[in-house]
């Protein structure tokens, strides 16, 4: 049995408060000099937390598995990401605050450029401006389908979301995005017999959309992918008796937080605005998830110095963050994004857990991937990090007599 | 959910190539001087791989569990050995290249020496020569049973294999080997009602065999054990989209490799012949399993110096092995065979994972059990080592959006 089921059973509400600071994609691998952006950064505050607390490394999904942002965050929130899968369509919909309902079928779409033969020339339609996207989405909203409601929403640039609402819909529809150029978009196809009617409706939508977009110079076609419906995820309130708060700038992470029942407040305007938003909203919450995107962006760009600089800036802000009283502080990542790979990776994420007088204070004196190897937390599945934090916060009752 | 299910789903075929070098029973425990055969060996090439790569320790089945060769190798190949059990009879049959079919019931037998009262004097019949075994097996092939085909096969020395083929057979038959001398062989007994008919057939075989062997000076009786049928094991091709090659001298390991779908090629004639066989057959494969038996033999004999010498000889051969291009190299064991115990043990096996630019290069600078404690891989179930290798080889797609 997964020990997280015992964690659920033993969870109790208390006044103690946990900060979960997630530096997206923070984990890295050493360069030729043996350094990572985290190890090379000047970060006296993070190092102090590591010194006073304990450290370890965590696998978001499992050894060798590179997680997307969805699985990485579910694990951070105490869920087994292999059990709760969230499709791209749902992630995009919740990420733009679309009020997705149970049974809705959502898909992510890209505007794309088609040539005269209907072959894909550019899968992202030259990354049209978001304003241009809004103009086209307004036209696509004219499409009507029999027996279902159709929602077409702008995400950003060439990206958008299609949602169908009605009885008996199925999300088991194959992508129409062939993931390459020089070929036609794939036909809409049901993956299971129950999805035949939904597939027929989506095919009608695509065909009408195609007529509307014909003649557009850039966004002359649509590619759909990631059809999915809202998964049934028990909330963090139900599972862990927490009153969780989300402070995040980017829509996807706000959407993920909402999926597990967090209260999502105003997005901070950049790193420096995070302490203000946190301090303003933290009352009444005993768990605060703070998301910092910029470490991941720098990793994706393969930019060692910028990733290091984000760590340093975050470190400077840390005293302000901690001004809101926290009994337990966790600093970690949803996955690694090594500069050398310029993409998400499978390497376990470093983590520090700070909780004076409650935590096993190990001999780790700085926060880095290598230092975490010798940390008292060892190497564990990431969902167990929440269990350690809950325990340190006194939120888990003794199991058994 | 077991993360290996996610690994299966995300597996993708690529041209990159993995070497899995298994030094059977390599793991050991420190002697009074704090040394193991591995730590004491001069092995500059293995040390270089450990220095450039990362290290860790792996439990073949689970903490405290001493694995046989079957479970140890299944774990190396990415399978949960507790989920797929392989009986001794099946192992022996596939180990001699017997074309075992679904539904066949196979058992391992020993020739034994019985006294005039039918009591066992020697459970191994004085380890008769294999040629003598062949002569007796030819006589046993005269045995006929109603409604089933009977196959009697020589394994080596006193060891052989019995296979029954027919409809409705069951392998749930108890061993007739009492595992001690001075008593009679146990009667053939069904473990479940469905096996009654099979037990009756086996009893007929034993009784006829007994008549044939009566009067033989050494091999005057038969002891049967490990009745089993072929398990349904999905192949490594199906699970991980690999095209795996097996280079192994000993039948059992060749048989295990065949069970998971590996292409098994000519057996090397001793250690020094391995590079030739590997180089000759590796084309067209993206995964090569190389098995070295002699470390285990030395461990079983309690011979520290010989076990150390095998490591040193393997180390000298390593450059030749690596001459076939490999992107990822794993060196590890199927289980520990400590010299001090002179038998398989439950201690986790040391492992090194080498994959330039992809692996987390830790601070381990030599390949030894102790050094591996501080390695970046930590301590994990052995099946996850394949996941780490697949990831380093770029063979696992990102999981989730």
Interface residues (C-beta under 8 A of the other chain):
Chain A: X29 X30 X34 X57 X59 X61 X62 X63 X64 X65 X66 X67 X68 X69 X70 X71 X80 X81 X82 X83 X85 X86 X87 X88 X91 X226 X340 X341 X344 X345 X346 X347 X369 X370 X373 X374 X378 X379
Chain B: X1 X3 X4 X5 X6 X7 X10 X357 X358 X359 X360 X361 X362 X363 X374 X375 X376 X377 X378 X379 X380 X384 X386 X387 X388 X389 X390 X391 X396 X397 X398 X399 X400 X401
